Amino acid sequence: MQTHSLKLTLKACGRAVLTACINAGLALALMLLVEFAISGSLILAEPYLYAGLLIWIVVFTGQMFRQYRLCHCQRIEQ
């Protein structure tokens, strides 16, 4: 029973990391696109990296709780 719970937790964590990486990457791409539209150059400024990291943390936290809850509900149904 303990291993099954650990597997569900790791599954939730993996999904949360994947979702957070995709969303942070898309946010960085959008920031670079706007930077290019405004200034005409593709300079990855330090604030963009901090913003991407903050987006990753927020999305990861939300998705971790969501995925863990979904996996926990799936375990209860079985």
C-alpha positions, 0 to 999 in steps of 0.5 A: 500500500505504501509503494502504491501511494509513493507511485501516485505521488511521483506520478503527480509530481512528474505531471506537475513538473511537465506542465510547469515547464511547458507553461514557463517555456511558453511564457518566456517565448511570449516575453521574447516575442514581445521584446522583439516586437518592441525593440527589434532584438532578441535579448534575454534579459535577467528579469525575463528569467526571474519571471519565467522562474516565478511562473514555473513555481506558481504553476508547479505548486498549483499543478502539484496539489491538483495532480496529487488530489486527482491521483488520490481520488483515483486511488480511492476509486480503485 
